[in-house]
Amino acid sequence: METRGQEVHLDKEEARGGETSGVVRYVLLISLALVIIALSAIWITGALTTPETSGHADTEKAVAQQQDQPQ
């Protein structure tokens, strides 16, 4: 800290109260990567466990079931 008359001059580290090490950047990048991996695993697991559907065949099956029901 330097005083010139009534003015006080501080360098960057003194004004911030610390130093910038860039650790936050790494925490954010690691967190983002973990979230992407977790959500991808959930999505892939859901896609693999869902029964196969082929739109047209399902529609025909639904129509046949509806016609078989007594009215």
PDB file of N, CA, C, O and CB in Angstrom:
ATOM      1  N   MET A   1       0.855  -1.159   0.000  1.00  0.00           N
ATOM      2  CA  MET A   1       0.000   0.000   0.000  1.00  0.00           C
ATOM      3  C   MET A   1       0.907   1.230   0.000  1.00  0.00           C
ATOM      4  O   MET A   1       1.923   1.285   0.694  1.00  0.00           O
ATOM      5  CB  MET A   1      -0.976  -0.006   1.226  1.00  0.00           C
ATOM      6  N   GLU A   2       0.507   2.197  -0.792  1.00  0.00           N
ATOM      7  CA  GLU A   2       1.306   3.405  -0.931  1.00  0.00           C
ATOM      8  C   GLU A   2       0.397   4.604  -0.705  1.00  0.00           C
ATOM      9  O   GLU A   2      -0.724   4.640  -1.212  1.00  0.00           O
ATOM     10  CB  GLU A   2       1.996   3.474  -2.331  1.00  0.00           C
ATOM     11  N   THR A   3       0.870   5.574   0.046  1.00  0.00           N
ATOM     12  CA  THR A   3       0.080   6.775   0.326  1.00  0.00           C
ATOM     13  C   THR A   3       0.758   7.972  -0.331  1.00  0.00           C
ATOM     14  O   THR A   3       1.942   8.231  -0.116  1.00  0.00           O
ATOM     15  CB  THR A   3      -0.080   7.002   1.867  1.00  0.00           C
ATOM     16  N   ARG A   4      -0.015   8.691  -1.135  1.00  0.00           N
ATOM     17  CA  ARG A   4       0.470   9.922  -1.781  1.00  0.00           C
ATOM     18  C   ARG A   4      -0.464  11.051  -1.351  1.00  0.00           C
ATOM     19  O   ARG A   4      -1.563  11.198  -1.886  1.00  0.00           O
ATOM     20  CB  ARG A   4       0.517   9.780  -3.369  1.00  0.00           C
ATOM     21  N   GLY A   5      -0.034  11.812  -0.419  1.00  0.00           N
ATOM     22  CA  GLY A   5      -0.891  12.874   0.115  1.00  0.00           C
ATOM     23  C   GLY A   5      -2.066  12.224   0.831  1.00  0.00           C
ATOM     24  O   GLY A   5      -1.868  11.475   1.788  1.00  0.00           O
ATOM     25  N   GLN A   6      -3.284  12.501   0.381  1.00  0.00           N
ATOM     26  CA  GLN A   6      -4.473  11.890   0.973  1.00  0.00           C
ATOM     27  C   GLN A   6      -4.957  10.676   0.186  1.00  0.00           C
ATOM     28  O   GLN A   6      -5.939  10.040   0.568  1.00  0.00           O
ATOM     29  CB  GLN A   6      -5.586  12.912   1.066  1.00  0.00           C
ATOM     30  N   GLU A   7      -4.273  10.350  -0.913  1.00  0.00           N
ATOM     31  CA  GLU A   7      -4.653   9.218  -1.748  1.00  0.00           C
ATOM     32  C   GLU A   7      -3.951   7.952  -1.281  1.00  0.00           C
ATOM     33  O   GLU A   7      -2.772   7.972  -0.926  1.00  0.00           O
ATOM     34  CB  GLU A   7      -4.324   9.498  -3.220  1.00  0.00           C
ATOM     35  N   VAL A   8      -4.701   6.841  -1.288  1.00  0.00           N
ATOM     36  CA  VAL A   8      -4.129   5.548  -0.953  1.00  0.00           C
ATOM     37  C   VAL A   8      -4.158   4.706  -2.226  1.00  0.00           C
ATOM     38  O   VAL A   8      -5.210   4.550  -2.846  1.00  0.00           O
ATOM     39  CB  VAL A   8      -4.910   4.849   0.228  1.00  0.00           C
ATOM     40  N   HIS A   9      -3.011   4.168  -2.613  1.00  0.00           N
ATOM     41  CA  HIS A   9      -2.901   3.361  -3.821  1.00  0.00           C
ATOM     42  C   HIS A   9      -2.634   1.905  -3.429  1.00  0.00           C
ATOM     43  O   HIS A   9      -1.715   1.608  -2.666  1.00  0.00           O
ATOM     44  CB  HIS A   9      -1.773   3.902  -4.751  1.00  0.00           C
ATOM     45  N   LEU A  10      -3.453   1.017  -3.964  1.00  0.00           N
ATOM     46  CA  LEU A  10      -3.323  -0.412  -3.693  1.00  0.00           C
ATOM     47  C   LEU A  10      -3.036  -1.147  -4.997  1.00  0.00           C
ATOM     48  O   LEU A  10      -3.523  -0.753  -6.056  1.00  0.00           O
ATOM     49  CB  LEU A  10      -4.607  -0.971  -3.018  1.00  0.00           C
ATOM     50  N   ASP A  11      -2.252  -2.205  -4.920  1.00  0.00           N
ATOM     51  CA  ASP A  11      -2.082  -3.044  -6.106  1.00  0.00           C
ATOM     52  C   ASP A  11      -3.255  -4.029  -6.177  1.00  0.00           C
ATOM     53  O   ASP A  11      -4.087  -4.067  -5.271  1.00  0.00           O
ATOM     54  CB  ASP A  11      -0.705  -3.807  -6.069  1.00  0.00           C
ATOM     55  N   LYS A  12      -3.322  -4.816  -7.240  1.00  0.00           N
ATOM     56  CA  LYS A  12      -4.472  -5.700  -7.470  1.00  0.00           C
ATOM     57  C   LYS A  12      -4.690  -6.696  -6.342  1.00  0.00           C
ATOM     58  O   LYS A  12      -5.827  -6.886  -5.910  1.00  0.00           O
ATOM     59  CB  LYS A  12      -4.292  -6.448  -8.766  1.00  0.00           C
ATOM     60  N   GLU A  13      -3.640  -7.332  -5.856  1.00  0.00           N
ATOM     61  CA  GLU A  13      -3.782  -8.347  -4.805  1.00  0.00           C
ATOM     62  C   GLU A  13      -4.276  -7.746  -3.505  1.00  0.00           C
ATOM     63  O   GLU A  13      -5.083  -8.362  -2.808  1.00  0.00           O
ATOM     64  CB  GLU A  13      -2.458  -9.054  -4.569  1.00  0.00           C
ATOM     65  N   GLU A  14      -3.815  -6.572  -3.170  1.00  0.00           N
ATOM     66  CA  GLU A  14      -4.280  -5.933  -1.938  1.00  0.00           C
ATOM     67  C   GLU A  14      -5.741  -5.500  -2.060  1.00  0.00           C
ATOM     68  O   GLU A  14      -6.500  -5.617  -1.098  1.00  0.00           O
ATOM     69  CB  GLU A  14      -3.398  -4.722  -1.598  1.00  0.00           C
ATOM     70  N   ALA A  15      -6.137  -5.012  -3.211  1.00  0.00           N
ATOM     71  CA  ALA A  15      -7.518  -4.563  -3.408  1.00  0.00           C
ATOM     72  C   ALA A  15      -8.486  -5.741  -3.385  1.00  0.00           C
ATOM     73  O   ALA A  15      -9.608  -5.602  -2.897  1.00  0.00           O
ATOM     74  CB  ALA A  15      -7.650  -3.800  -4.734  1.00  0.00           C
ATOM     75  N   ARG A  16      -8.083  -6.880  -3.896  1.00  0.00           N
ATOM     76  CA  ARG A  16      -8.948  -8.062  -3.929  1.00  0.00           C
ATOM     77  C   ARG A  16      -8.940  -8.823  -2.606  1.00  0.00           C
ATOM     78  O   ARG A  16      -9.871  -9.582  -2.336  1.00  0.00           O
ATOM     79  CB  ARG A  16      -8.518  -8.989  -5.052  1.00  0.00           C
ATOM     80  N   GLY A  17      -7.958  -8.647  -1.810  1.00  0.00           N
ATOM     81  CA  GLY A  17      -7.861  -9.375  -0.556  1.00  0.00           C
ATOM     82  C   GLY A  17      -7.306 -10.770  -0.741  1.00  0.00           C
ATOM     83  O   GLY A  17      -7.453 -11.609   0.148  1.00  0.00           O
ATOM     84  N   GLY A  18      -6.683 -11.037  -1.851  1.00  0.00           N
ATOM     85  CA  GLY A  18      -6.120 -12.359  -2.100  1.00  0.00           C
ATOM     86  C   GLY A  18      -5.527 -12.411  -3.494  1.00  0.00           C
ATOM     87  O   GLY A  18      -5.305 -11.382  -4.132  1.00  0.00           O
ATOM     88  N   GLU A  19      -5.276 -13.622  -3.955  1.00  0.00           N
ATOM     89  CA  GLU A  19      -4.732 -13.794  -5.297  1.00  0.00           C
ATOM     90  C   GLU A  19      -5.688 -14.638  -6.127  1.00  0.00           C
ATOM     91  O   GLU A  19      -6.505 -15.384  -5.589  1.00  0.00           O
ATOM     92  CB  GLU A  19      -3.329 -14.446  -5.248  1.00  0.00           C
ATOM     93  N   THR A  20      -5.578 -14.512  -7.417  1.00  0.00           N
ATOM     94  CA  THR A  20      -6.438 -15.296  -8.314  1.00  0.00           C
ATOM     95  C   THR A  20      -5.660 -16.502  -8.798  1.00  0.00           C
ATOM     96  O   THR A  20      -4.721 -16.383  -9.585  1.00  0.00           O
ATOM     97  CB  THR A  20      -6.938 -14.439  -9.522  1.00  0.00           C
ATOM     98  N   SER A  21      -6.068 -17.670  -8.313  1.00  0.00           N
ATOM     99  CA  SER A  21      -5.336 -18.882  -8.682  1.00  0.00           C
ATOM    100  C   SER A  21      -6.035 -19.648  -9.800  1.00  0.00           C
ATOM    101  O   SER A  21      -5.419 -20.527 -10.404  1.00  0.00           O
ATOM    102  CB  SER A  21      -5.167 -19.782  -7.466  1.00  0.00           C
ATOM    103  N   GLY A  22      -7.290 -19.349 -10.096  1.00  0.00           N
ATOM    104  CA  GLY A  22      -7.996 -20.033 -11.173  1.00  0.00           C
ATOM    105  C   GLY A  22      -8.576 -21.377 -10.772  1.00  0.00           C
ATOM    106  O   GLY A  22      -8.943 -22.167 -11.642  1.00  0.00           O
ATOM    107  N   VAL A  23      -8.670 -21.659  -9.472  1.00  0.00           N
ATOM    108  CA  VAL A  23      -9.196 -22.940  -9.000  1.00  0.00           C
ATOM    109  C   VAL A  23     -10.671 -23.074  -9.344  1.00  0.00           C
ATOM    110  O   VAL A  23     -11.141 -24.166  -9.663  1.00  0.00           O
ATOM    111  CB  VAL A  23      -8.990 -23.085  -7.486  1.00  0.00           C
ATOM    112  N   VAL A  24     -11.397 -21.972  -9.280  1.00  0.00           N
ATOM    113  CA  VAL A  24     -12.837 -22.000  -9.562  1.00  0.00           C
ATOM    114  C   VAL A  24     -13.090 -22.520 -10.978  1.00  0.00           C
ATOM    115  O   VAL A  24     -14.053 -23.249 -11.216  1.00  0.00           O
ATOM    116  CB  VAL A  24     -13.455 -20.589  -9.389  1.00  0.00           C
ATOM    117  N   ARG A  25     -12.229 -22.146 -11.902  1.00  0.00           N
ATOM    118  CA  ARG A  25     -12.379 -22.595 -13.288  1.00  0.00           C
ATOM    119  C   ARG A  25     -12.329 -24.118 -13.369  1.00  0.00           C
ATOM    120  O   ARG A  25     -13.121 -24.730 -14.086  1.00  0.00           O
ATOM    121  CB  ARG A  25     -11.283 -21.979 -14.177  1.00  0.00           C
ATOM    122  N   TYR A  26     -11.406 -24.725 -12.640  1.00  0.00           N
ATOM    123  CA  TYR A  26     -11.280 -26.180 -12.656  1.00  0.00           C
ATOM    124  C   TYR A  26     -12.470 -26.850 -11.986  1.00  0.00           C
ATOM    125  O   TYR A  26     -12.939 -27.887 -12.455  1.00  0.00           O
ATOM    126  CB  TYR A  26      -9.991 -26.606 -11.970  1.00  0.00           C
ATOM    127  N   VAL A  27     -12.960 -26.279 -10.907  1.00  0.00           N
ATOM    128  CA  VAL A  27     -14.134 -26.831 -10.226  1.00  0.00           C
ATOM    129  C   VAL A  27     -15.335 -26.804 -11.167  1.00  0.00           C
ATOM    130  O   VAL A  27     -16.075 -27.784 -11.250  1.00  0.00           O
ATOM    131  CB  VAL A  27     -14.444 -26.038  -8.927  1.00  0.00           C
ATOM    132  N   LEU A  28     -15.533 -25.707 -11.869  1.00  0.00           N
ATOM    133  CA  LEU A  28     -16.655 -25.604 -12.804  1.00  0.00           C
ATOM    134  C   LEU A  28     -16.524 -26.595 -13.959  1.00  0.00           C
ATOM    135  O   LEU A  28     -17.514 -27.218 -14.344  1.00  0.00           O
ATOM    136  CB  LEU A  28     -16.755 -24.183 -13.350  1.00  0.00           C
ATOM    137  N   LEU A  29     -15.341 -26.750 -14.512  1.00  0.00           N
ATOM    138  CA  LEU A  29     -15.137 -27.678 -15.627  1.00  0.00           C
ATOM    139  C   LEU A  29     -15.353 -29.123 -15.197  1.00  0.00           C
ATOM    140  O   LEU A  29     -15.983 -29.898 -15.916  1.00  0.00           O
ATOM    141  CB  LEU A  29     -13.734 -27.514 -16.203  1.00  0.00           C
ATOM    142  N   ILE A  30     -14.838 -29.485 -14.034  1.00  0.00           N
ATOM    143  CA  ILE A  30     -15.020 -30.851 -13.534  1.00  0.00           C
ATOM    144  C   ILE A  30     -16.483 -31.113 -13.228  1.00  0.00           C
ATOM    145  O   ILE A  30     -17.003 -32.182 -13.549  1.00  0.00           O
ATOM    146  CB  ILE A  30     -14.164 -31.092 -12.279  1.00  0.00           C
ATOM    147  N   SER A  31     -17.157 -30.143 -12.607  1.00  0.00           N
ATOM    148  CA  SER A  31     -18.583 -30.294 -12.298  1.00  0.00           C
ATOM    149  C   SER A  31     -19.402 -30.447 -13.572  1.00  0.00           C
ATOM    150  O   SER A  31     -20.292 -31.295 -13.639  1.00  0.00           O
ATOM    151  CB  SER A  31     -19.090 -29.090 -11.489  1.00  0.00           C
ATOM    152  N   LEU A  32     -19.111 -29.642 -14.576  1.00  0.00           N
ATOM    153  CA  LEU A  32     -19.833 -29.724 -15.843  1.00  0.00           C
ATOM    154  C   LEU A  32     -19.627 -31.088 -16.494  1.00  0.00           C
ATOM    155  O   LEU A  32     -20.579 -31.686 -16.996  1.00  0.00           O
ATOM    156  CB  LEU A  32     -19.379 -28.609 -16.794  1.00  0.00           C
ATOM    157  N   ALA A  33     -18.400 -31.577 -16.488  1.00  0.00           N
ATOM    158  CA  ALA A  33     -18.123 -32.893 -17.074  1.00  0.00           C
ATOM    159  C   ALA A  33     -18.874 -33.996 -16.331  1.00  0.00           C
ATOM    160  O   ALA A  33     -19.425 -34.895 -16.966  1.00  0.00           O
ATOM    161  CB  ALA A  33     -16.613 -33.180 -17.054  1.00  0.00           C
ATOM    162  N   LEU A  34     -18.905 -33.944 -14.998  1.00  0.00           N
ATOM    163  CA  LEU A  34     -19.618 -34.954 -14.218  1.00  0.00           C
ATOM    164  C   LEU A  34     -21.121 -34.912 -14.469  1.00  0.00           C
ATOM    165  O   LEU A  34     -21.768 -35.957 -14.542  1.00  0.00           O
ATOM    166  CB  LEU A  34     -19.340 -34.763 -12.736  1.00  0.00           C
ATOM    167  N   VAL A  35     -21.674 -33.721 -14.599  1.00  0.00           N
ATOM    168  CA  VAL A  35     -23.113 -33.592 -14.876  1.00  0.00           C
ATOM    169  C   VAL A  35     -23.437 -34.153 -16.258  1.00  0.00           C
ATOM    170  O   VAL A  35     -24.437 -34.853 -16.416  1.00  0.00           O
ATOM    171  CB  VAL A  35     -23.560 -32.110 -14.782  1.00  0.00           C
ATOM    172  N   ILE A  36     -22.616 -33.862 -17.250  1.00  0.00           N
ATOM    173  CA  ILE A  36     -22.841 -34.382 -18.602  1.00  0.00           C
ATOM    174  C   ILE A  36     -22.771 -35.907 -18.600  1.00  0.00           C
ATOM    175  O   ILE A  36     -23.595 -36.566 -19.234  1.00  0.00           O
ATOM    176  CB  ILE A  36     -21.806 -33.797 -19.593  1.00  0.00           C
ATOM    177  N   ILE A  37     -21.803 -36.465 -17.901  1.00  0.00           N
ATOM    178  CA  ILE A  37     -21.671 -37.918 -17.830  1.00  0.00           C
ATOM    179  C   ILE A  37     -22.867 -38.535 -17.119  1.00  0.00           C
ATOM    180  O   ILE A  37     -23.404 -39.544 -17.577  1.00  0.00           O
ATOM    181  CB  ILE A  37     -20.373 -38.306 -17.114  1.00  0.00           C
ATOM    182  N   ALA A  38     -23.292 -37.942 -16.002  1.00  0.00           N
ATOM    183  CA  ALA A  38     -24.423 -38.485 -15.236  1.00  0.00           C
ATOM    184  C   ALA A  38     -25.720 -38.430 -16.050  1.00  0.00           C
ATOM    185  O   ALA A  38     -26.453 -39.417 -16.109  1.00  0.00           O
ATOM    186  CB  ALA A  38     -24.598 -37.707 -13.915  1.00  0.00           C
ATOM    187  N   LEU A  39     -26.003 -37.298 -16.670  1.00  0.00           N
ATOM    188  CA  LEU A  39     -27.234 -37.180 -17.448  1.00  0.00           C
ATOM    189  C   LEU A  39     -27.211 -38.085 -18.684  1.00  0.00           C
ATOM    190  O   LEU A  39     -28.242 -38.630 -19.079  1.00  0.00           O
ATOM    191  CB  LEU A  39     -27.450 -35.726 -17.870  1.00  0.00           C
ATOM    192  N   SER A  40     -26.043 -38.240 -19.284  1.00  0.00           N
ATOM    193  CA  SER A  40     -25.934 -39.154 -20.426  1.00  0.00           C
ATOM    194  C   SER A  40     -26.187 -40.593 -19.991  1.00  0.00           C
ATOM    195  O   SER A  40     -26.853 -41.349 -20.698  1.00  0.00           O
ATOM    196  CB  SER A  40     -24.546 -39.036 -21.082  1.00  0.00           C
ATOM    197  N   ALA A  41     -25.660 -40.968 -18.835  1.00  0.00           N
ATOM    198  CA  ALA A  41     -25.882 -42.328 -18.329  1.00  0.00           C
ATOM    199  C   ALA A  41     -27.367 -42.568 -18.055  1.00  0.00           C
ATOM    200  O   ALA A  41     -27.892 -43.637 -18.366  1.00  0.00           O
ATOM    201  CB  ALA A  41     -25.059 -42.569 -17.045  1.00  0.00           C
ATOM    202  N   ILE A  42     -28.039 -41.581 -17.477  1.00  0.00           N
ATOM    203  CA  ILE A  42     -29.480 -41.709 -17.214  1.00  0.00           C
ATOM    204  C   ILE A  42     -30.246 -41.841 -18.524  1.00  0.00           C
ATOM    205  O   ILE A  42     -31.121 -42.697 -18.654  1.00  0.00           O
ATOM    206  CB  ILE A  42     -30.003 -40.491 -16.409  1.00  0.00           C
ATOM    207  N   TRP A  43     -29.915 -40.994 -19.492  1.00  0.00           N
ATOM    208  CA  TRP A  43     -30.612 -41.013 -20.781  1.00  0.00           C
ATOM    209  C   TRP A  43     -30.375 -42.335 -21.520  1.00  0.00           C
ATOM    210  O   TRP A  43     -31.311 -42.924 -22.060  1.00  0.00           O
ATOM    211  CB  TRP A  43     -30.152 -39.831 -21.655  1.00  0.00           C
ATOM    212  N   ILE A  44     -29.131 -42.793 -21.540  1.00  0.00           N
ATOM    213  CA  ILE A  44     -28.801 -44.033 -22.254  1.00  0.00           C
ATOM    214  C   ILE A  44     -29.460 -45.227 -21.577  1.00  0.00           C
ATOM    215  O   ILE A  44     -29.981 -46.112 -22.256  1.00  0.00           O
ATOM    216  CB  ILE A  44     -27.272 -44.237 -22.319  1.00  0.00           C
ATOM    217  N   THR A  45     -29.443 -45.261 -20.242  1.00  0.00           N
ATOM    218  CA  THR A  45     -30.082 -46.348 -19.502  1.00  0.00           C
ATOM    219  C   THR A  45     -31.578 -46.390 -19.803  1.00  0.00           C
ATOM    220  O   THR A  45     -32.140 -47.462 -20.026  1.00  0.00           O
ATOM    221  CB  THR A  45     -29.844 -46.187 -17.987  1.00  0.00           C
ATOM    222  N   GLY A  46     -32.214 -45.236 -19.808  1.00  0.00           N
ATOM    223  CA  GLY A  46     -33.641 -45.161 -20.124  1.00  0.00           C
ATOM    224  C   GLY A  46     -33.925 -45.606 -21.544  1.00  0.00           C
ATOM    225  O   GLY A  46     -34.913 -46.297 -21.793  1.00  0.00           O
ATOM    226  N   ALA A  47     -33.074 -45.219 -22.472  1.00  0.00           N
ATOM    227  CA  ALA A  47     -33.278 -45.590 -23.870  1.00  0.00           C
ATOM    228  C   ALA A  47     -33.096 -47.098 -24.071  1.00  0.00           C
ATOM    229  O   ALA A  47     -33.793 -47.701 -24.886  1.00  0.00           O
ATOM    230  CB  ALA A  47     -32.308 -44.813 -24.774  1.00  0.00           C
ATOM    231  N   LEU A  48     -32.177 -47.698 -23.342  1.00  0.00           N
ATOM    232  CA  LEU A  48     -31.925 -49.131 -23.496  1.00  0.00           C
ATOM    233  C   LEU A  48     -32.999 -49.995 -22.830  1.00  0.00           C
ATOM    234  O   LEU A  48     -33.243 -51.119 -23.267  1.00  0.00           O
ATOM    235  CB  LEU A  48     -30.567 -49.477 -22.921  1.00  0.00           C
ATOM    236  N   THR A  49     -33.639 -49.485 -21.784  1.00  0.00           N
ATOM    237  CA  THR A  49     -34.630 -50.281 -21.075  1.00  0.00           C
ATOM    238  C   THR A  49     -36.055 -50.055 -21.581  1.00  0.00           C
ATOM    239  O   THR A  49     -36.967 -50.776 -21.174  1.00  0.00           O
ATOM    240  CB  THR A  49     -34.564 -49.975 -19.608  1.00  0.00           C
ATOM    241  N   THR A  50     -36.264 -49.086 -22.445  1.00  0.00           N
ATOM    242  CA  THR A  50     -37.583 -48.834 -23.008  1.00  0.00           C
ATOM    243  C   THR A  50     -37.853 -49.849 -24.112  1.00  0.00           C
ATOM    244  O   THR A  50     -36.989 -50.082 -24.957  1.00  0.00           O
ATOM    245  CB  THR A  50     -37.691 -47.382 -23.551  1.00  0.00           C
ATOM    246  N   PRO A  51     -39.043 -50.460 -24.118  1.00  0.00           N
ATOM    247  CA  PRO A  51     -39.334 -51.432 -25.174  1.00  0.00           C
ATOM    248  C   PRO A  51     -39.355 -50.765 -26.549  1.00  0.00           C
ATOM    249  O   PRO A  51     -39.720 -49.598 -26.694  1.00  0.00           O
ATOM    250  CB  PRO A  51     -40.677 -52.126 -24.906  1.00  0.00           C
ATOM    251  N   GLU A  52     -38.957 -51.533 -27.532  1.00  0.00           N
ATOM    252  CA  GLU A  52     -38.934 -51.027 -28.899  1.00  0.00           C
ATOM    253  C   GLU A  52     -40.354 -50.741 -29.381  1.00  0.00           C
ATOM    254  O   GLU A  52     -41.266 -51.535 -29.152  1.00  0.00           O
ATOM    255  CB  GLU A  52     -38.240 -52.032 -29.838  1.00  0.00           C
ATOM    256  N   THR A  53     -40.528 -49.640 -30.026  1.00  0.00           N
ATOM    257  CA  THR A  53     -41.827 -49.318 -30.623  1.00  0.00           C
ATOM    258  C   THR A  53     -41.595 -48.930 -32.076  1.00  0.00           C
ATOM    259  O   THR A  53     -40.624 -48.254 -32.414  1.00  0.00           O
ATOM    260  CB  THR A  53     -42.552 -48.165 -29.840  1.00  0.00           C
ATOM    261  N   SER A  54     -42.487 -49.365 -32.899  1.00  0.00           N
ATOM    262  CA  SER A  54     -42.399 -48.972 -34.308  1.00  0.00           C
ATOM    263  C   SER A  54     -43.760 -48.436 -34.699  1.00  0.00           C
ATOM    264  O   SER A  54     -44.632 -49.190 -35.131  1.00  0.00           O
ATOM    265  CB  SER A  54     -41.964 -50.175 -35.235  1.00  0.00           C
ATOM    266  N   GLY A  55     -43.935 -47.174 -34.554  1.00  0.00           N
ATOM    267  CA  GLY A  55     -45.172 -46.441 -34.720  1.00  0.00           C
ATOM    268  C   GLY A  55     -46.303 -47.125 -35.457  1.00  0.00           C
ATOM    269  O   GLY A  55     -47.398 -47.225 -34.903  1.00  0.00           O
ATOM    270  N   HIS A  56     -46.101 -47.603 -36.678  1.00  0.00           N
ATOM    271  CA  HIS A  56     -47.166 -48.175 -37.496  1.00  0.00           C
ATOM    272  C   HIS A  56     -47.704 -49.471 -36.888  1.00  0.00           C
ATOM    273  O   HIS A  56     -48.918 -49.666 -36.832  1.00  0.00           O
ATOM    274  CB  HIS A  56     -46.659 -48.433 -38.914  1.00  0.00           C
ATOM    275  N   ALA A  57     -46.817 -50.357 -36.433  1.00  0.00           N
ATOM    276  CA  ALA A  57     -47.242 -51.622 -35.849  1.00  0.00           C
ATOM    277  C   ALA A  57     -48.035 -51.383 -34.568  1.00  0.00           C
ATOM    278  O   ALA A  57     -49.015 -52.080 -34.307  1.00  0.00           O
ATOM    279  CB  ALA A  57     -46.029 -52.517 -35.566  1.00  0.00           C
ATOM    280  N   ASP A  58     -47.625 -50.418 -33.782  1.00  0.00           N
ATOM    281  CA  ASP A  58     -48.345 -50.105 -32.553  1.00  0.00           C
ATOM    282  C   ASP A  58     -49.739 -49.568 -32.860  1.00  0.00           C
ATOM    283  O   ASP A  58     -50.694 -49.883 -32.150  1.00  0.00           O
ATOM    284  CB  ASP A  58     -47.560 -49.090 -31.719  1.00  0.00           C
ATOM    285  N   THR A  59     -49.863 -48.775 -33.892  1.00  0.00           N
ATOM    286  CA  THR A  59     -51.166 -48.230 -34.268  1.00  0.00           C
ATOM    287  C   THR A  59     -52.095 -49.350 -34.712  1.00  0.00           C
ATOM    288  O   THR A  59     -53.265 -49.381 -34.331  1.00  0.00           O
ATOM    289  CB  THR A  59     -51.018 -47.181 -35.387  1.00  0.00           C
ATOM    290  N   GLU A  60     -51.576 -50.264 -35.514  1.00  0.00           N
ATOM    291  CA  GLU A  60     -52.403 -51.391 -35.965  1.00  0.00           C
ATOM    292  C   GLU A  60     -52.841 -52.243 -34.779  1.00  0.00           C
ATOM    293  O   GLU A  60     -53.986 -52.692 -34.732  1.00  0.00           O
ATOM    294  CB  GLU A  60     -51.632 -52.257 -36.986  1.00  0.00           C
ATOM    295  N   LYS A  61     -51.957 -52.468 -33.835  1.00  0.00           N
ATOM    296  CA  LYS A  61     -52.284 -53.264 -32.648  1.00  0.00           C
ATOM    297  C   LYS A  61     -53.370 -52.573 -31.829  1.00  0.00           C
ATOM    298  O   LYS A  61     -54.303 -53.230 -31.366  1.00  0.00           O
ATOM    299  CB  LYS A  61     -51.024 -53.495 -31.780  1.00  0.00           C
ATOM    300  N   ALA A  62     -53.263 -51.267 -31.645  1.00  0.00           N
ATOM    301  CA  ALA A  62     -54.261 -50.528 -30.880  1.00  0.00           C
ATOM    302  C   ALA A  62     -55.619 -50.560 -31.569  1.00  0.00           C
ATOM    303  O   ALA A  62     -56.646 -50.698 -30.904  1.00  0.00           O
ATOM    304  CB  ALA A  62     -53.811 -49.084 -30.678  1.00  0.00           C
ATOM    305  N   VAL A  63     -55.636 -50.434 -32.893  1.00  0.00           N
ATOM    306  CA  VAL A  63     -56.901 -50.479 -33.639  1.00  0.00           C
ATOM    307  C   VAL A  63     -57.541 -51.852 -33.524  1.00  0.00           C
ATOM    308  O   VAL A  63     -58.754 -51.960 -33.348  1.00  0.00           O
ATOM    309  CB  VAL A  63     -56.674 -50.125 -35.121  1.00  0.00           C
ATOM    310  N   ALA A  64     -56.724 -52.916 -33.623  1.00  0.00           N
ATOM    311  CA  ALA A  64     -57.246 -54.281 -33.512  1.00  0.00           C
ATOM    312  C   ALA A  64     -57.820 -54.532 -32.121  1.00  0.00           C
ATOM    313  O   ALA A  64     -58.872 -55.158 -31.989  1.00  0.00           O
ATOM    314  CB  ALA A  64     -56.142 -55.306 -33.820  1.00  0.00           C
ATOM    315  N   GLN A  65     -57.152 -54.057 -31.101  1.00  0.00           N
ATOM    316  CA  GLN A  65     -57.648 -54.224 -29.737  1.00  0.00           C
ATOM    317  C   GLN A  65     -58.948 -53.459 -29.545  1.00  0.00           C
ATOM    318  O   GLN A  65     -59.857 -53.935 -28.864  1.00  0.00           O
ATOM    319  CB  GLN A  65     -56.601 -53.755 -28.720  1.00  0.00           C
ATOM    320  N   GLN A  66     -59.036 -52.306 -30.127  1.00  0.00           N
ATOM    321  CA  GLN A  66     -60.246 -51.504 -29.973  1.00  0.00           C
ATOM    322  C   GLN A  66     -61.424 -52.157 -30.691  1.00  0.00           C
ATOM    323  O   GLN A  66     -62.551 -52.089 -30.202  1.00  0.00           O
ATOM    324  CB  GLN A  66     -60.020 -50.086 -30.508  1.00  0.00           C
ATOM    325  N   GLN A  67     -61.189 -52.777 -31.823  1.00  0.00           N
ATOM    326  CA  GLN A  67     -62.256 -53.428 -32.570  1.00  0.00           C
ATOM    327  C   GLN A  67     -62.712 -54.710 -31.877  1.00  0.00           C
ATOM    328  O   GLN A  67     -63.875 -55.090 -32.011  1.00  0.00           O
ATOM    329  CB  GLN A  67     -61.794 -53.736 -33.994  1.00  0.00           C
ATOM    330  N   ASP A  68     -61.833 -55.384 -31.141  1.00  0.00           N
ATOM    331  CA  ASP A  68     -62.162 -56.623 -30.441  1.00  0.00           C
ATOM    332  C   ASP A  68     -62.999 -56.366 -29.195  1.00  0.00           C
ATOM    333  O   ASP A  68     -63.683 -57.274 -28.723  1.00  0.00           O
ATOM    334  CB  ASP A  68     -60.892 -57.365 -30.063  1.00  0.00           C
ATOM    335  N   GLN A  69     -62.963 -55.158 -28.653  1.00  0.00           N
ATOM    336  CA  GLN A  69     -63.713 -54.876 -27.432  1.00  0.00           C
ATOM    337  C   GLN A  69     -65.211 -54.773 -27.743  1.00  0.00           C
ATOM    338  O   GLN A  69     -65.608 -54.169 -28.740  1.00  0.00           O
ATOM    339  CB  GLN A  69     -63.205 -53.570 -26.772  1.00  0.00           C
ATOM    340  N   PRO A  70     -66.041 -55.377 -26.869  1.00  0.00           N
ATOM    341  CA  PRO A  70     -67.495 -55.262 -27.074  1.00  0.00           C
ATOM    342  C   PRO A  70     -67.959 -53.852 -26.757  1.00  0.00           C
ATOM    343  O   PRO A  70     -67.450 -53.199 -25.846  1.00  0.00           O
ATOM    344  CB  PRO A  70     -68.260 -56.283 -26.198  1.00  0.00           C
ATOM    345  N   GLN A  71     -68.924 -53.402 -27.520  1.00  0.00           N
ATOM    346  CA  GLN A  71     -69.397 -52.018 -27.337  1.00  0.00           C
ATOM    347  C   GLN A  71     -70.701 -51.958 -26.608  1.00  0.00           C
ATOM    348  O   GLN A  71     -71.229 -50.870 -26.377  1.00  0.00           O
ATOM    349  CB  GLN A  71     -69.543 -51.327 -28.661  1.00  0.00           C
TER     350      GLN A  71
END
